[in-house]
């Protein structure tokens, strides 16, 4: 995996996070995005992470490796990804799995792959089911097409941390470019902590930006 240097402007809080990490030693630049995760979750007092349509257990493993011990809820409706998720979470009482898909509306749709009905659930509905009132949340988006949920996520006051991936150049109406993602986050009062640009042929055909952002009270 190669990395493309970026020149995105970081907010003052983002610079403080990086200075804090730098006191413990030099962090290789490609790893900055991942090594900041533990600090951000702790600083925002996150109690639950919504892992939306992950297609693997990579997010849950990363969260545990960085020291997060709160609840993880992985929303993965597609059957073919469940074996790995079930295996990784089976000994973790705080890692829950849901077959619902987070959507812009509560609906039922048929997948184009295996024609299995998928139950759609709005973010607010999922929060009502899995969280207490005013519980602090983080949201992980692993697929560029889930960027359509951005407005719902940033407008939810319980969500304090967002980790998302988006294509640097939006290929179609189902994806959001990094410029629009950063614009929406900053205009909504979020601090962008880390922006990494990577190219991984096994995951995304185009160059993708991985963004970590926080909104502290």
C-alpha positions as a printed Julia matrix, in Angstrom:
217×3 Matrix{Float64}:
   0.0     0.0    0.0
   1.46    3.35  -1.0
   0.59    6.74   0.41
   0.08   10.02  -1.4
   1.21   13.12   0.55
  -1.59   15.54   1.41
  -1.6    19.22   2.32
  -4.99   19.41   4.07
  -5.13   22.08   6.76
  -5.61   20.73  10.29
  -7.48   22.55  13.02
  -5.79   23.74  16.27
  -7.17   20.77  18.22
  -5.79   18.41  15.58
  -2.35   19.97  15.91
  -2.51   19.56  19.71
  -3.33   15.87  19.3
  -0.33   15.42  17.01
   2.0    17.33  19.35
   0.83   15.16  22.25
   1.55   11.97  20.31
   4.91   13.33  19.18
   6.2    13.63  22.75
   6.17    9.83  23.03
   8.3     9.42  19.92
   8.23    9.82  16.19
   5.23    8.16  14.51
   5.65    7.0   10.9
   3.35    9.2    8.83
   1.24    6.38   7.28
   0.33    5.21  10.78
  -0.75    8.59  12.18
  -4.42    8.05  11.36
  -4.58    4.77  13.3
  -2.41    5.75  16.27
  -4.56    8.82  16.99
  -7.73    6.75  17.33
  -7.23    5.78  20.99
  -6.52    9.36  22.04
  -9.55   10.72  20.21
 -11.97    8.12  21.61
 -10.68    8.74  25.13
 -10.78   12.54  24.84
 -14.35   12.47  23.5
 -15.44    9.98  26.22
 -16.96    7.67  23.59
 -19.1     4.9   25.07
 -20.31    3.14  21.9
 -18.9     2.84  18.38
 -21.24    2.18  15.45
 -19.25    0.18  12.88
 -21.37    0.66   9.75
 -21.22   -1.92   6.93
 -17.58   -2.89   7.63
 -17.36   -5.96   5.3
 -14.77   -7.36   7.76
 -13.74   -7.32  11.42
 -10.85   -4.9   10.78
 -12.5    -1.94  12.53
 -13.32   -3.88  15.68
  -9.8    -5.3   15.88
  -8.29   -1.83  15.41
 -10.47   -0.37  18.17
  -9.44   -3.07  20.65
  -5.77   -2.77  19.7
  -5.82    0.98  20.35
  -7.21    0.4   23.85
 -10.93    1.08  23.38
 -12.96   -1.15  25.72
 -16.47    0.24  25.2
 -19.33   -1.21  23.18
 -18.96   -1.86  19.45
 -22.04   -2.43  17.3
 -21.27   -3.73  13.79
 -24.11   -3.25  11.32
 -23.53   -5.75   8.52
 -26.55   -7.11   6.62
 -24.73   -9.22   4.04
 -24.42  -12.88   4.88
 -21.03  -13.47   3.29
 -19.28  -11.13   5.75
 -20.85  -12.61   8.87
 -18.55  -15.59   9.39
 -15.48  -13.41   9.97
 -17.37  -10.9   12.12
 -18.9   -13.66  14.23
 -15.53  -15.35  14.73
 -13.78  -12.13  15.79
 -16.54  -10.99  18.16
 -17.62  -14.3   19.73
 -15.43  -13.9   22.85
 -16.03  -10.15  23.18
 -19.17   -9.45  25.22
 -19.07   -5.76  24.29
 -18.96   -6.37  20.53
 -22.48   -6.77  19.13
 -23.61   -7.65  15.61
 -26.73   -6.44  13.82
 -28.05   -7.58  10.45
 -29.7    -4.21   9.85
 -28.37   -1.76   7.29
 -28.05    1.91   8.21
 -30.02    3.81   5.59
 -31.58    7.22   4.99
 -34.99    5.67   5.61
 -36.52    2.66   7.34
 -37.2     0.27   4.48
 -36.64   -3.21   3.08
 -34.66   -3.76  -0.1
 -33.37   -6.7   -2.12
 -29.62   -6.96  -2.63
 -28.3    -7.3   -6.16
 -25.96  -10.13  -5.12
 -27.98  -12.81  -3.34
 -31.51  -11.33  -3.36
 -31.76  -11.57   0.42
 -34.08   -8.95   2.0
 -32.19   -6.29   3.94
 -33.9    -4.29   6.66
 -33.02   -0.61   6.51
 -32.69    1.36   9.75
 -32.11    5.06  10.2
 -29.21    6.12  12.41
 -31.62    7.65  14.93
 -33.58    4.39  15.14
 -30.4     2.4   15.76
 -29.37    4.81  18.52
 -32.76    4.33  20.22
 -32.24    0.55  20.19
 -28.61    0.29  21.28
 -27.89    3.41  23.33
 -29.03    5.24  26.4
 -30.12    8.85  26.19
 -27.17   11.22  25.7
 -24.7     8.32  25.37
 -21.6     9.49  23.48
 -21.09    7.79  20.11
 -18.45    7.35  17.44
 -19.29    6.26  13.89
 -16.98    4.3   11.59
 -17.71    4.32   7.84
 -15.59    1.87   5.84
 -17.09    2.3    2.38
 -17.16    5.44   0.22
 -20.81    4.91  -0.75
 -21.85    5.26   2.91
 -20.87    8.92   2.7
 -24.53    9.57   1.84
 -25.15    9.21   5.6
 -22.92   12.19   6.4
 -25.67   14.75   6.98
 -27.53   12.44   9.37
 -24.33   11.69  11.26
 -23.04   15.24  11.74
 -26.48   16.51  12.76
 -26.76   13.91  15.56
 -25.49   15.55  18.76
 -24.64   12.2   20.36
 -22.04   11.45  17.69
 -18.73   13.01  18.73
 -16.2    11.07  16.6
 -16.36   10.16  12.91
 -13.94    7.99  10.98
 -14.76    7.79   7.3
 -13.34    6.94   3.89
 -14.21    8.83   0.73
 -12.88    8.95  -2.81
 -10.62   11.9   -3.53
 -12.55   12.43  -6.76
 -16.17   11.32  -6.5
 -16.8     8.86  -9.32
 -20.59    9.07  -9.28
 -23.58   10.31  -7.29
 -23.18    7.46  -4.76
 -19.89    8.76  -3.38
 -18.74   12.0   -1.76
 -15.46   13.68  -2.62
 -12.95   14.51   0.1
 -13.43   18.23  -0.54
 -17.16   18.04   0.17
 -16.61   15.79   3.18
 -14.17   18.26   4.75
 -16.41   21.21   3.89
 -19.44   19.64   5.6
 -17.48   18.61   8.68
 -15.85   22.0    9.23
 -19.07   23.93   8.61
 -20.8    21.7   11.17
 -18.28   22.48  13.92
 -16.09   19.38  13.65
 -12.31   19.35  14.05
 -10.47   17.28  11.44
  -7.76   15.34  13.28
  -6.19   13.3   10.49
  -6.45   12.99   6.71
  -4.53   10.18   5.04
  -4.57    9.51   1.32
  -3.91    5.93   0.27
  -4.25    3.69  -2.74
  -5.12    0.08  -2.08
  -6.04   -1.84  -5.25
  -7.62   -4.61  -3.18
 -10.13   -2.25  -1.56
 -10.79    0.82  -3.7
 -10.09    1.25  -7.39
  -9.48    4.97  -6.97
  -7.39    6.9   -4.47
  -9.23    7.25  -1.18
  -8.97    9.67   1.74
  -9.3     8.36   5.29
 -10.59   11.09   7.6
 -10.76   11.15  11.42
 -12.78   14.0   12.93
 -14.03   14.92  16.41
 -16.61   17.31  17.84
 -15.92   18.02  21.5
 -18.56   19.75  23.68
